[in-house]
Each structure stands twice: as structure tokens, then as C-alpha cells.
């Protein structure tokens, strides 16, 4: 009897894990977009190659941003943020007309920078934004209240 119960439990666990591992179209799109975001971070922030990072963006974005503008953006980021130290994935949001992927990055001059990537429905990188997250000190008196 114990063997039959163990076999049923094992079968139930396997069926649940198989359903959880099934790839959905959303999961595939998220994976593709995450690869593009990682490639952008690598080319723009690690390899310091704004021209190569521009090639990773969608056709519409490339019409708006040229190599000169991408280089200016990179120089501004380098001046204000310093050298890139690392980052991690935070979240992915699916909207009707676009998808948003967010990372938290760390730089020499700014320890926490929110990086948001916007993708169109086809998975093309359309825009990005980096904004430092200002950390405020909480006074001891305010903590007690």
C-alpha cells in the first residue's frame, strides 16, 4: 500500500513539474528580450562600444539615435555614473503594445541605478533609460515614530 501511495505522489509531482516547465510564448519572448538587454549592457557598459550597442536596437530606434548621439549618451553616462561594476535582473512587465524589462545596476559614482529597457511586441529594443536611485538616510527619531 505504501508503495502505491509513493508512486501516486511521485506521479503527481512529475506532472506538476512538467506543466511548470512548459515554455509559453511569453516565456520565450522574455528570454529573447533578456538576451538582448544583457548584450546591450555588455556592449555599451562593459566593452564601451556605443556603435555596437546601437546595432542591437530596433529599426525605429536606430532612426532616432545615430552613432554620434549614442556616443554622446555613453560619454554622459561615463561622466555621471563612472565605471560599470555589475547588475541584476529585477522584473519584466508585459503591456498591450510594449514590454518593459528592469535591471538594477551598480557604478562607481552611483551604487544603485535603475535601468529600464522598452521593447516592442516583436521583441525589438526600442528605448532605454538609466536613472540613479537616491538613497536617503532615515533619522533615528523618525524610526521610533
N, CA, C and O atoms as a GROMACS GRO file, in nm:
protein
  580
    1UNK      N    1   0.082  -0.119   0.000
    1UNK     CA    2   0.000   0.000   0.000
    1UNK      C    3   0.087   0.127   0.000
    1UNK      O    4   0.057   0.224  -0.069
    2UNK      N    5   0.194   0.124   0.078
    2UNK     CA    6   0.284   0.238   0.087
    2UNK      C    7   0.351   0.265  -0.046
    2UNK      O    8   0.373   0.380  -0.084
    3UNK      N    9   0.383   0.158  -0.118
    3UNK     CA   10   0.447   0.175  -0.248
    3UNK      C   11   0.353   0.240  -0.348
    3UNK      O   12   0.395   0.322  -0.430
    4UNK      N   13   0.225   0.204  -0.342
    4UNK     CA   14   0.126   0.262  -0.433
    4UNK      C   15   0.107   0.411  -0.404
    4UNK      O   16   0.096   0.491  -0.497
    5UNK      N   17   0.103   0.447  -0.278
    5UNK     CA   18   0.087   0.588  -0.241
    5UNK      C   19   0.210   0.667  -0.284
    5UNK      O   20   0.198   0.778  -0.337
    6UNK      N   21   0.328   0.610  -0.262
    6UNK     CA   22   0.452   0.677  -0.302
    6UNK      C   23   0.457   0.694  -0.454
    6UNK      O   24   0.501   0.798  -0.502
    7UNK      N   25   0.411   0.594  -0.528
    7UNK     CA   26   0.409   0.602  -0.675
    7UNK      C   27   0.311   0.710  -0.721
    7UNK      O   28   0.341   0.784  -0.814
    8UNK      N   29   0.194   0.719  -0.657
    8UNK     CA   30   0.096   0.822  -0.691
    8UNK      C   31   0.149   0.962  -0.661
    8UNK      O   32   0.131   1.054  -0.741
    9UNK      N   33   0.215   0.978  -0.548
    9UNK     CA   34   0.271   1.108  -0.511
    9UNK      C   35   0.381   1.146  -0.610
    9UNK      O   36   0.388   1.260  -0.654
   10UNK      N   37   0.467   1.050  -0.645
   10UNK     CA   38   0.574   1.076  -0.740
   10UNK      C   39   0.516   1.114  -0.877
   10UNK      O   40   0.566   1.205  -0.943
   11UNK      N   41   0.412   1.044  -0.920
   11UNK     CA   42   0.347   1.076  -1.047
   11UNK      C   43   0.287   1.214  -1.047
   11UNK      O   44   0.296   1.286  -1.146
   12UNK      N   45   0.224   1.253  -0.935
   12UNK     CA   46   0.165   1.386  -0.924
   12UNK      C   47   0.273   1.494  -0.929
   12UNK      O   48   0.255   1.596  -0.995
   13UNK      N   49   0.383   1.471  -0.860
   13UNK     CA   50   0.492   1.567  -0.860
   13UNK      C   51   0.552   1.583  -1.000
   13UNK      O   52   0.584   1.695  -1.042
   14UNK      N   53   0.569   1.474  -1.070
   14UNK     CA   54   0.624   1.482  -1.205
   14UNK      C   55   0.530   1.555  -1.301
   14UNK      O   56   0.575   1.632  -1.386
   15UNK      N   57   0.402   1.533  -1.288
   15UNK     CA   58   0.308   1.600  -1.378
   15UNK      C   59   0.302   1.750  -1.350
   15UNK      O   60   0.288   1.830  -1.443
   16UNK      N   61   0.311   1.789  -1.225
   16UNK     CA   62   0.310   1.931  -1.190
   16UNK      C   63   0.437   1.999  -1.240
   16UNK      O   64   0.431   2.109  -1.295
   17UNK      N   65   0.552   1.935  -1.221
   17UNK     CA   66   0.677   1.997  -1.264
   17UNK      C   67   0.684   2.005  -1.416
   17UNK      O   68   0.741   2.101  -1.470
   18UNK      N   69   0.629   1.909  -1.487
   18UNK     CA   70   0.628   1.913  -1.634
   18UNK      C   71   0.542   2.029  -1.682
   18UNK      O   72   0.577   2.096  -1.779
   19UNK      N   73   0.429   2.052  -1.617
   19UNK     CA   74   0.344   2.164  -1.656
   19UNK      C   75   0.411   2.297  -1.626
   19UNK      O   76   0.396   2.392  -1.703
   20UNK      N   77   0.483   2.305  -1.517
   20UNK     CA   78   0.551   2.429  -1.481
   20UNK      C   79   0.669   2.458  -1.574
   20UNK      O   80   0.704   2.574  -1.595
   21UNK      N   81   0.729   2.355  -1.630
   21UNK     CA   82   0.844   2.373  -1.716
   21UNK      C   83   0.806   2.400  -1.862
   21UNK      O   84   0.892   2.432  -1.943
   22UNK      N   85   0.680   2.386  -1.894
   22UNK     CA   86   0.638   2.408  -2.033
   22UNK      C   87   0.661   2.553  -2.072
   22UNK      O   88   0.622   2.644  -2.000
   23UNK      N   89   0.725   2.573  -2.186
   23UNK     CA   90   0.757   2.709  -2.232
   23UNK      C   91   0.635   2.771  -2.298
   23UNK      O   92   0.574   2.713  -2.388
   24UNK      N   93   0.600   2.887  -2.252
   24UNK     CA   94   0.490   2.961  -2.312
   24UNK      C   95   0.547   3.066  -2.405
   24UNK      O   96   0.666   3.096  -2.398
   25UNK      N   97   0.465   3.123  -2.493
   25UNK     CA   98   0.515   3.231  -2.579
   25UNK      C   99   0.569   3.349  -2.499
   25UNK      O  100   0.667   3.412  -2.539
   26UNK      N  101   0.507   3.379  -2.386
   26UNK     CA  102   0.556   3.488  -2.302
   26UNK      C  103   0.694   3.457  -2.247
   26UNK      O  104   0.781   3.545  -2.242
   27UNK      N  105   0.716   3.333  -2.206
   27UNK     CA  106   0.846   3.295  -2.151
   27UNK      C  107   0.954   3.302  -2.259
   27UNK      O  108   1.066   3.345  -2.232
   28UNK      N  109   0.921   3.261  -2.379
   28UNK     CA  110   1.017   3.268  -2.489
   28UNK      C  111   1.052   3.413  -2.522
   28UNK      O  112   1.169   3.445  -2.544
   29UNK      N  113   0.950   3.501  -2.524
   29UNK     CA  114   0.972   3.642  -2.553
   29UNK      C  115   1.056   3.706  -2.444
   29UNK      O  116   1.146   3.786  -2.473
   30UNK      N  117   1.027   3.673  -2.319
   30UNK     CA  118   1.104   3.729  -2.208
   30UNK      C  119   1.251   3.686  -2.219
   30UNK      O  120   1.341   3.767  -2.197
   31UNK      N  121   1.273   3.561  -2.251
   31UNK     CA  122   1.410   3.511  -2.265
   31UNK      C  123   1.484   3.583  -2.377
   31UNK      O  124   1.600   3.620  -2.360
   32UNK      N  125   1.418   3.603  -2.491
   32UNK     CA  126   1.479   3.673  -2.604
   32UNK      C  127   1.512   3.817  -2.566
   32UNK      O  128   1.621   3.866  -2.597
   33UNK      N  129   1.419   3.883  -2.500
   33UNK     CA  130   1.441   4.022  -2.461
   33UNK      C  131   1.550   4.032  -2.355
   33UNK      O  132   1.627   4.128  -2.355
   34UNK      N  133   1.557   3.936  -2.267
   34UNK     CA  134   1.660   3.937  -2.163
   34UNK      C  135   1.799   3.920  -2.227
   34UNK      O  136   1.896   3.981  -2.182
   35UNK      N  137   1.809   3.836  -2.329
   35UNK     CA  138   1.936   3.820  -2.400
   35UNK      C  139   1.978   3.951  -2.468
   35UNK      O  140   2.096   3.987  -2.464
   36UNK      N  141   1.882   4.022  -2.528
   36UNK     CA  142   1.913   4.149  -2.593
   36UNK      C  143   1.956   4.254  -2.491
   36UNK      O  144   2.049   4.330  -2.515
   37UNK      N  145   1.889   4.257  -2.377
   37UNK     CA  146   1.925   4.352  -2.272
   37UNK      C  147   2.065   4.322  -2.218
   37UNK      O  148   2.144   4.414  -2.196
   38UNK      N  149   2.096   4.196  -2.198
   38UNK     CA  150   2.229   4.158  -2.150
   38UNK      C  151   2.337   4.194  -2.253
   38UNK      O  152   2.445   4.239  -2.217
   39UNK      N  153   2.305   4.172  -2.380
   39UNK     CA  154   2.401   4.208  -2.487
   39UNK      C  155   2.422   4.358  -2.491
   39UNK      O  156   2.534   4.405  -2.512
   40UNK      N  157   2.314   4.436  -2.471
   40UNK     CA  158   2.326   4.582  -2.471
   40UNK      C  159   2.414   4.627  -2.355
   40UNK      O  160   2.503   4.710  -2.374
   41UNK      N  161   2.391   4.574  -2.236
   41UNK     CA  162   2.472   4.610  -2.120
   41UNK      C  163   2.618   4.574  -2.146
   41UNK      O  164   2.708   4.651  -2.113
   42UNK      N  165   2.641   4.457  -2.205
   42UNK     CA  166   2.778   4.414  -2.233
   42UNK      C  167   2.847   4.508  -2.332
   42UNK      O  168   2.961   4.549  -2.308
   43UNK      N  169   2.780   4.542  -2.442
   43UNK     CA  170   2.846   4.627  -2.542
   43UNK      C  171   2.856   4.772  -2.498
   43UNK      O  172   2.960   4.835  -2.520
   44UNK      N  173   2.753   4.826  -2.437
   44UNK     CA  174   2.753   4.968  -2.400
   44UNK      C  175   2.834   4.996  -2.274
   44UNK      O  176   2.908   5.094  -2.269
   45UNK      N  177   2.821   4.910  -2.173
   45UNK     CA  178   2.881   4.941  -2.044
   45UNK      C  179   3.011   4.865  -2.015
   45UNK      O  180   3.099   4.919  -1.948
   46UNK      N  181   3.024   4.743  -2.064
   46UNK     CA  182   3.144   4.665  -2.036
   46UNK      C  183   3.250   4.689  -2.144
   46UNK      O  184   3.364   4.722  -2.113
   47UNK      N  185   3.211   4.673  -2.269
   47UNK     CA  186   3.306   4.689  -2.380
   47UNK      C  187   3.319   4.834  -2.426
   47UNK      O  188   3.406   4.866  -2.507
   48UNK      N  189   3.232   4.923  -2.374
   48UNK     CA  190   3.234   5.066  -2.409
   48UNK      C  191   3.228   5.088  -2.560
   48UNK      O  192   3.309   5.163  -2.615
   49UNK      N  193   3.132   5.024  -2.626
   49UNK     CA  194   3.118   5.032  -2.771
   49UNK      C  195   2.975   5.076  -2.806
   49UNK      O  196   2.890   4.992  -2.836
   50UNK      N  197   2.947   5.209  -2.803
   50UNK     CA  198   2.812   5.256  -2.830
   50UNK      C  199   2.763   5.223  -2.971
   50UNK      O  200   2.643   5.203  -2.990
   51UNK      N  201   2.852   5.217  -3.069
   51UNK     CA  202   2.811   5.185  -3.206
   51UNK      C  203   2.756   5.043  -3.213
   51UNK      O  204   2.656   5.020  -3.281
   52UNK      N  205   2.819   4.949  -3.145
   52UNK     CA  206   2.771   4.810  -3.144
   52UNK      C  207   2.640   4.798  -3.067
   52UNK      O  208   2.553   4.720  -3.104
   53UNK      N  209   2.626   4.875  -2.959
   53UNK     CA  210   2.501   4.869  -2.882
   53UNK      C  211   2.385   4.928  -2.962
   53UNK      O  212   2.271   4.886  -2.945
   54UNK      N  213   2.414   5.024  -3.047
   54UNK     CA  214   2.310   5.082  -3.132
   54UNK      C  215   2.257   4.979  -3.230
   54UNK      O  216   2.138   4.980  -3.262
   55UNK      N  217   2.343   4.889  -3.278
   55UNK     CA  218   2.301   4.785  -3.373
   55UNK      C  219   2.207   4.684  -3.309
   55UNK      O  220   2.134   4.615  -3.380
   56UNK      N  221   2.207   4.675  -3.176
   56UNK     CA  222   2.118   4.583  -3.105
   56UNK      C  223   1.976   4.636  -3.095
   56UNK      O  224   1.883   4.562  -3.061
   57UNK      N  225   1.958   4.763  -3.122
   57UNK     CA  226   1.827   4.826  -3.109
   57UNK      C  227   1.745   4.805  -3.236
   57UNK      O  228   1.799   4.776  -3.342
   58UNK      N  229   1.613   4.820  -3.223
   58UNK     CA  230   1.522   4.802  -3.335
   58UNK      C  231   1.540   4.909  -3.442
   58UNK      O  232   1.604   5.011  -3.419
   59UNK      N  233   1.482   4.884  -3.558
   59UNK     CA  234   1.496   4.975  -3.673
   59UNK      C  235   1.441   5.114  -3.642
   59UNK      O  236   1.502   5.214  -3.680
   60UNK      N  237   1.327   5.122  -3.575
   60UNK     CA  238   1.268   5.252  -3.541
   60UNK      C  239   1.360   5.331  -3.448
   60UNK      O  240   1.375   5.452  -3.462
   61UNK      N  241   1.420   5.262  -3.352
   61UNK     CA  242   1.510   5.329  -3.257
   61UNK      C  243   1.635   5.378  -3.328
   61UNK      O  244   1.687   5.484  -3.295
   62UNK      N  245   1.684   5.300  -3.424
   62UNK     CA  246   1.804   5.340  -3.497
   62UNK      C  247   1.780   5.463  -3.584
   62UNK      O  248   1.874   5.536  -3.616
   63UNK      N  249   1.653   5.487  -3.622
   63UNK     CA  250   1.621   5.609  -3.697
   63UNK      C  251   1.632   5.732  -3.607
   63UNK      O  252   1.668   5.841  -3.653
   64UNK      N  253   1.602   5.714  -3.479
   64UNK     CA  254   1.603   5.826  -3.384
   64UNK      C  255   1.742   5.854  -3.327
   64UNK      O  256   1.775   5.969  -3.299
   65UNK      N  257   1.821   5.750  -3.311
   65UNK     CA  258   1.953   5.765  -3.249
   65UNK      C  259   2.060   5.724  -3.350
   65UNK      O  260   2.056   5.613  -3.404
   66UNK      N  261   2.154   5.813  -3.375
   66UNK     CA  262   2.265   5.778  -3.463
   66UNK      C  263   2.389   5.750  -3.377
   66UNK      O  264   2.383   5.762  -3.254
   67UNK      N  265   2.498   5.714  -3.440
   67UNK     CA  266   2.621   5.678  -3.368
   67UNK      C  267   2.674   5.795  -3.286
   67UNK      O  268   2.722   5.777  -3.175
   68UNK      N  269   2.664   5.916  -3.342
   68UNK     CA  270   2.713   6.036  -3.272
   68UNK      C  271   2.635   6.057  -3.142
   68UNK      O  272   2.692   6.086  -3.037
   69UNK      N  273   2.503   6.042  -3.150
   69UNK     CA  274   2.418   6.060  -3.033
   69UNK      C  275   2.442   5.948  -2.931
   69UNK      O  276   2.445   5.974  -2.810
   70UNK      N  277   2.459   5.825  -2.978
   70UNK     CA  278   2.487   5.713  -2.888
   70UNK      C  279   2.620   5.733  -2.816
   70UNK      O  280   2.631   5.702  -2.698
   71UNK      N  281   2.719   5.785  -2.888
   71UNK     CA  282   2.850   5.812  -2.827
   71UNK      C  283   2.837   5.922  -2.721
   71UNK      O  284   2.899   5.913  -2.615
   72UNK      N  285   2.758   6.025  -2.751
   72UNK     CA  286   2.737   6.133  -2.654
   72UNK      C  287   2.666   6.080  -2.529
   72UNK      O  288   2.701   6.118  -2.417
   73UNK      N  289   2.569   5.992  -2.548
   73UNK     CA  290   2.499   5.931  -2.434
   73UNK      C  291   2.597   5.850  -2.350
   73UNK      O  292   2.594   5.856  -2.227
   74UNK      N  293   2.682   5.774  -2.416
   74UNK     CA  294   2.780   5.692  -2.345
   74UNK      C  295   2.878   5.779  -2.266
   74UNK      O  296   2.910   5.748  -2.151
   75UNK      N  297   2.925   5.887  -2.326
   75UNK     CA  298   3.017   5.976  -2.256
   75UNK      C  299   2.951   6.042  -2.135
   75UNK      O  300   3.013   6.058  -2.030
   76UNK      N  301   2.824   6.079  -2.150
   76UNK     CA  302   2.750   6.138  -2.040
   76UNK      C  303   2.733   6.037  -1.926
   76UNK      O  304   2.748   6.071  -1.808
   77UNK      N  305   2.701   5.912  -1.961
   77UNK     CA  306   2.688   5.808  -1.860
   77UNK      C  307   2.820   5.784  -1.790
   77UNK      O  308   2.825   5.769  -1.668
   78UNK      N  309   2.928   5.782  -1.866
   78UNK     CA  310   3.061   5.760  -1.810
   78UNK      C  311   3.098   5.873  -1.714
   78UNK      O  312   3.156   5.848  -1.608
   79UNK      N  313   3.066   5.995  -1.750
   79UNK     CA  314   3.097   6.112  -1.668
   79UNK      C  315   3.015   6.114  -1.539
   79UNK      O  316   3.068   6.140  -1.431
   80UNK      N  317   2.884   6.086  -1.550
   80UNK     CA  318   2.795   6.098  -1.434
   80UNK      C  319   2.791   5.973  -1.346
   80UNK      O  320   2.772   5.984  -1.225
   81UNK      N  321   2.809   5.856  -1.406
   81UNK     CA  322   2.794   5.732  -1.330
   81UNK      C  323   2.927   5.665  -1.296
   81UNK      O  324   2.938   5.595  -1.195
   82UNK      N  325   3.027   5.687  -1.378
   82UNK     CA  326   3.155   5.621  -1.357
   82UNK      C  327   3.157   5.484  -1.423
   82UNK      O  328   3.076   5.454  -1.511
   83UNK      N  329   3.251   5.402  -1.380
   83UNK     CA  330   3.270   5.270  -1.439
   83UNK      C  331   3.162   5.172  -1.391
   83UNK      O  332   3.124   5.171  -1.274
   84UNK      N  333   3.114   5.090  -1.484
   84UNK     CA  334   3.014   4.988  -1.455
   84UNK      C  335   3.074   4.879  -1.368
   84UNK      O  336   3.182   4.828  -1.398
   85UNK      N  337   3.004   4.842  -1.260
   85UNK     CA  338   3.054   4.739  -1.169
   85UNK      C  339   2.975   4.609  -1.178
   85UNK      O  340   3.034   4.501  -1.166
   86UNK      N  341   2.844   4.616  -1.200
   86UNK     CA  342   2.763   4.494  -1.206
   86UNK      C  343   2.616   4.527  -1.205
   86UNK      O  344   2.577   4.643  -1.193
   87UNK      N  345   2.534   4.424  -1.217
   87UNK     CA  346   2.390   4.446  -1.217
   87UNK      C  347   2.315   4.316  -1.203
   87UNK      O  348   2.372   4.207  -1.208
   88UNK      N  349   2.182   4.330  -1.184
   88UNK     CA  350   2.098   4.212  -1.174
   88UNK      C  351   1.959   4.242  -1.227
   88UNK      O  352   1.912   4.356  -1.222
   89UNK      N  353   1.894   4.140  -1.277
   89UNK     CA  354   1.759   4.150  -1.330
   89UNK      C  355   1.660   4.169  -1.216
   89UNK      O  356   1.671   4.104  -1.112
   90UNK      N  357   1.563   4.258  -1.236
   90UNK     CA  358   1.464   4.285  -1.132
   90UNK      C  359   1.324   4.240  -1.174
   90UNK      O  360   1.256   4.171  -1.098
   91UNK      N  361   1.282   4.279  -1.294
   91UNK     CA  362   1.147   4.242  -1.332
   91UNK      C  363   1.116   4.264  -1.478
   91UNK      O  364   1.186   4.336  -1.549
   92UNK      N  365   1.008   4.200  -1.522
   92UNK     CA  366   0.962   4.209  -1.660
   92UNK      C  367   0.812   4.231  -1.657
   92UNK      O  368   0.738   4.158  -1.591
   93UNK      N  369   0.766   4.333  -1.729
   93UNK     CA  370   0.624   4.365  -1.733
   93UNK      C  371   0.577   4.362  -1.877
   93UNK      O  372   0.641   4.420  -1.965
   94UNK      N  373   0.465   4.295  -1.900
   94UNK     CA  374   0.407   4.284  -2.034
   94UNK      C  375   0.289   4.380  -2.042
   94UNK      O  376   0.196   4.373  -1.961
   95UNK      N  377   0.292   4.470  -2.140
   95UNK     CA  378   0.183   4.563  -2.165
   95UNK      C  379   0.118   4.528  -2.298
   95UNK      O  380   0.162   4.437  -2.367
   96UNK      N  381   0.012   4.601  -2.333
   96UNK     CA  382  -0.058   4.574  -2.459
   96UNK      C  383   0.030   4.598  -2.581
   96UNK      O  384   0.034   4.516  -2.672
   97UNK      N  385   0.101   4.709  -2.583
   97UNK     CA  386   0.178   4.747  -2.701
   97UNK      C  387   0.330   4.739  -2.684
   97UNK      O  388   0.404   4.760  -2.780
   98UNK      N  389   0.376   4.709  -2.564
   98UNK     CA  390   0.520   4.706  -2.539
   98UNK      C  391   0.549   4.621  -2.416
   98UNK      O  392   0.459   4.586  -2.340
   99UNK      N  393   0.675   4.589  -2.398
   99UNK     CA  394   0.721   4.517  -2.280
   99UNK      C  395   0.830   4.600  -2.213
   99UNK      O  396   0.904   4.673  -2.278
  100UNK      N  397   0.839   4.587  -2.082
  100UNK     CA  398   0.938   4.662  -2.005
  100UNK      C  399   1.021   4.564  -1.924
  100UNK      O  400   0.967   4.475  -1.858
  101UNK      N  401   1.151   4.581  -1.928
  101UNK     CA  402   1.242   4.498  -1.850
  101UNK      C  403   1.326   4.591  -1.762
  101UNK      O  404   1.379   4.691  -1.810
  102UNK      N  405   1.339   4.556  -1.635
  102UNK     CA  406   1.411   4.643  -1.544
  102UNK      C  407   1.527   4.568  -1.478
  102UNK      O  408   1.516   4.452  -1.438
  103UNK      N  409   1.639   4.640  -1.468
  103UNK     CA  410   1.759   4.590  -1.401
  103UNK      C  411   1.802   4.693  -1.298
  103UNK      O  412   1.772   4.812  -1.312
  104UNK      N  413   1.872   4.649  -1.195
  104UNK     CA  414   1.940   4.740  -1.103
  104UNK      C  415   2.089   4.722  -1.129
  104UNK      O  416   2.143   4.612  -1.120
  105UNK      N  417   2.155   4.833  -1.163
  105UNK     CA  418   2.296   4.833  -1.197
  105UNK      C  419   2.375   4.908  -1.092
  105UNK      O  420   2.320   4.991  -1.018
  106UNK      N  421   2.502   4.880  -1.084
  106UNK     CA  422   2.590   4.947  -0.990
  106UNK      C  423   2.708   5.007  -1.066
  106UNK      O  424   2.769   4.943  -1.151
  107UNK      N  425   2.739   5.133  -1.033
  107UNK     CA  426   2.850   5.205  -1.094
  107UNK      C  427   2.939   5.262  -0.984
  107UNK      O  428   2.903   5.260  -0.866
  108UNK      N  429   3.056   5.312  -1.023
  108UNK     CA  430   3.149   5.368  -0.925
  108UNK      C  431   3.089   5.488  -0.851
  108UNK      O  432   3.097   5.495  -0.728
  109UNK      N  433   3.028   5.580  -0.925
  109UNK     CA  434   2.977   5.703  -0.863
  109UNK      C  435   2.834   5.689  -0.811
  109UNK      O  436   2.792   5.764  -0.722
  110UNK      N  437   2.760   5.595  -0.864
  110UNK     CA  438   2.621   5.572  -0.822
  110UNK      C  439   2.604   5.424  -0.790
  110UNK      O  440   2.610   5.340  -0.881
  111UNK      N  441   2.584   5.390  -0.663
  111UNK     CA  442   2.576   5.248  -0.627
  111UNK      C  443   2.450   5.178  -0.676
  111UNK      O  444   2.451   5.056  -0.698
  112UNK      N  445   2.340   5.252  -0.695
  112UNK     CA  446   2.216   5.190  -0.741
  112UNK      C  447   2.158   5.274  -0.855
  112UNK      O  448   2.124   5.391  -0.836
  113UNK      N  449   2.148   5.213  -0.972
  113UNK     CA  450   2.093   5.279  -1.090
  113UNK      C  451   1.986   5.188  -1.150
  113UNK      O  452   2.011   5.072  -1.180
  114UNK      N  453   1.867   5.244  -1.166
  114UNK     CA  454   1.757   5.169  -1.228
  114UNK      C  455   1.773   5.181  -1.380
  114UNK      O  456   1.784   5.291  -1.434
  115UNK      N  457   1.775   5.067  -1.448
  115UNK     CA  458   1.787   5.065  -1.593
  115UNK      C  459   1.662   4.997  -1.649
  115UNK      O  460   1.633   4.881  -1.619
  116UNK      N  461   1.588   5.072  -1.730
  116UNK     CA  462   1.464   5.020  -1.788
  116UNK      C  463   1.483   5.009  -1.939
  116UNK      O  464   1.526   5.104  -2.005
  117UNK      N  465   1.450   4.892  -1.992
  117UNK     CA  466   1.452   4.868  -2.136
  117UNK      C  467   1.309   4.856  -2.185
  117UNK      O  468   1.227   4.788  -2.122
  118UNK      N  469   1.278   4.920  -2.296
  118UNK     CA  470   1.145   4.908  -2.357
  118UNK      C  471   1.157   4.833  -2.489
  118UNK      O  472   1.242   4.865  -2.572
  119UNK      N  473   1.073   4.733  -2.505
  119UNK     CA  474   1.070   4.650  -2.625
  119UNK      C  475   0.934   4.661  -2.692
  119UNK      O  476   0.832   4.677  -2.624
  120UNK      N  477   0.932   4.653  -2.826
  120UNK     CA  478   0.803   4.647  -2.895
  120UNK      C  479   0.751   4.504  -2.889
  120UNK      O  480   0.817   4.416  -2.835
  121UNK      N  481   0.633   4.481  -2.945
  121UNK     CA  482   0.571   4.349  -2.938
  121UNK      C  483   0.648   4.243  -3.017
  121UNK      O  484   0.628   4.123  -2.996
  122UNK      N  485   0.735   4.285  -3.108
  122UNK     CA  486   0.815   4.190  -3.184
  122UNK      C  487   0.944   4.154  -3.112
  122UNK      O  488   1.021   4.070  -3.159
  123UNK      N  489   0.970   4.218  -2.997
  123UNK     CA  490   1.089   4.189  -2.919
  123UNK      C  491   1.209   4.276  -2.953
  123UNK      O  492   1.320   4.248  -2.910
  124UNK      N  493   1.186   4.382  -3.031
  124UNK     CA  494   1.296   4.473  -3.067
  124UNK      C  495   1.315   4.578  -2.958
  124UNK      O  496   1.218   4.636  -2.909
  125UNK      N  497   1.439   4.601  -2.920
  125UNK     CA  498   1.472   4.703  -2.820
  125UNK      C  499   1.446   4.840  -2.881
  125UNK      O  500   1.507   4.877  -2.981
  126UNK      N  501   1.356   4.917  -2.819
  126UNK     CA  502   1.318   5.047  -2.873
  126UNK      C  503   1.378   5.165  -2.795
  126UNK      O  504   1.406   5.270  -2.852
  127UNK      N  505   1.397   5.146  -2.665
  127UNK     CA  506   1.449   5.256  -2.585
  127UNK      C  507   1.505   5.203  -2.454
  127UNK      O  508   1.478   5.089  -2.415
  128UNK      N  509   1.581   5.285  -2.387
  128UNK     CA  510   1.638   5.251  -2.257
  128UNK      C  511   1.647   5.379  -2.175
  128UNK      O  512   1.652   5.489  -2.229
  129UNK      N  513   1.648   5.362  -2.045
  129UNK     CA  514   1.664   5.477  -1.956
  129UNK      C  515   1.739   5.432  -1.831
  129UNK      O  516   1.709   5.327  -1.773
  130UNK      N  517   1.836   5.512  -1.792
  130UNK     CA  518   1.910   5.486  -1.669
  130UNK      C  519   1.884   5.601  -1.574
  130UNK      O  520   1.901   5.718  -1.611
  131UNK      N  521   1.844   5.569  -1.452
  131UNK     CA  522   1.820   5.674  -1.354
  131UNK      C  523   1.873   5.630  -1.217
  131UNK      O  524   1.833   5.526  -1.166
  132UNK      N  525   1.962   5.710  -1.160
  132UNK     CA  526   2.014   5.677  -1.028
  132UNK      C  527   1.903   5.678  -0.922
  132UNK      O  528   1.814   5.762  -0.925
  133UNK      N  529   1.912   5.585  -0.831
  133UNK     CA  530   1.817   5.577  -0.721
  133UNK      C  531   1.885   5.640  -0.601
  133UNK      O  532   1.984   5.588  -0.550
  134UNK      N  533   1.831   5.751  -0.557
  134UNK     CA  534   1.890   5.823  -0.443
  134UNK      C  535   1.845   5.756  -0.315
  134UNK      O  536   1.726   5.736  -0.291
  135UNK      N  537   1.941   5.722  -0.233
  135UNK     CA  538   1.913   5.660  -0.105
  135UNK      C  539   1.914   5.768   0.002
  135UNK      O  540   2.008   5.847   0.011
  136UNK      N  541   1.810   5.772   0.080
  136UNK     CA  542   1.800   5.874   0.185
  136UNK      C  543   1.823   5.809   0.321
  136UNK      O  544   1.787   5.694   0.345
  137UNK      N  545   1.884   5.886   0.406
  137UNK     CA  546   1.907   5.838   0.542
  137UNK      C  547   1.782   5.864   0.626
  137UNK      O  548   1.722   5.971   0.618
  138UNK      N  549   1.746   5.766   0.703
  138UNK     CA  550   1.634   5.782   0.795
  138UNK      C  551   1.691   5.815   0.932
  138UNK      O  552   1.774   5.742   0.987
  139UNK      N  553   1.646   5.926   0.986
  139UNK     CA  554   1.694   5.969   1.118
  139UNK      C  555   1.643   5.874   1.225
  139UNK      O  556   1.536   5.814   1.211
  140UNK      N  557   1.719   5.860   1.331
  140UNK     CA  558   1.682   5.768   1.440
  140UNK      C  559   1.549   5.808   1.501
  140UNK      O  560   1.471   5.721   1.540
  141UNK      N  561   1.521   5.938   1.512
  141UNK     CA  562   1.395   5.983   1.571
  141UNK      C  563   1.276   5.942   1.484
  141UNK      O  564   1.171   5.907   1.537
  142UNK      N  565   1.292   5.945   1.353
  142UNK     CA  566   1.184   5.908   1.262
  142UNK      C  567   1.157   5.759   1.267
  142UNK      O  568   1.044   5.716   1.246
  143UNK      N  569   1.259   5.678   1.295
  143UNK     CA  570   1.243   5.535   1.304
  143UNK      C  571   1.154   5.497   1.423
  143UNK      O  572   1.075   5.402   1.416
  144UNK      N  573   1.166   5.572   1.532
  144UNK     CA  574   1.092   5.541   1.654
  144UNK      C  575   0.944   5.570   1.642
  144UNK      O  576   0.863   5.509   1.713
  145UNK      N  577   0.906   5.660   1.553
  145UNK     CA  578   0.765   5.700   1.541
  145UNK      C  579   0.684   5.598   1.476
  145UNK      O  580   0.564   5.617   1.458
   0.00000   0.00000   0.00000
